[in-house]
C-alpha cells in the first residue's frame, strides 16, 4: 500500500460532557432510584445535578424516596 491509500481509524472519546444515568422504580410507597453522574468537573457539579434530578422526580411522583445510607446516619 502506498501512503496515499493508507487508511486509519481514529476513535475519539469525549468524557467532558455531563451525563446522568438513572433507574427509577415506582412502588406503593413512592419511588426509589439509582443514579450516576459522569463528566462532572467537580463534586459540587455532580451533587447539584443529582439534587436537580431528585427535585424533578419528586415533582413527577409526588413523594420523596427513602435514601439508602448504608446504615450511616446521614441527614437528608
Steps between C-alpha positions, in 0.01 A plus 500: 500500500617845425469785751220650290291186544565437869191498714488590865220483751504749784274457800425815695338468839374811670452474872454871553123488443283491811282188486259353750379143505203407715287199580165588655255254652155617604344301782212521745704711743620748239812432298861390522782596272863431422698767320847575380660811355797495265694784348457736795800723550444526876321310773278805552390486136415129535307557824308796355403286201382216725301740719329649193408149385353418841287818495370404155418147619318633805296730275415211268421235762394722789690328780854493625699179484655359812873523430720199559778630721669166547430509872662841550320782678494753217256794513313558173 
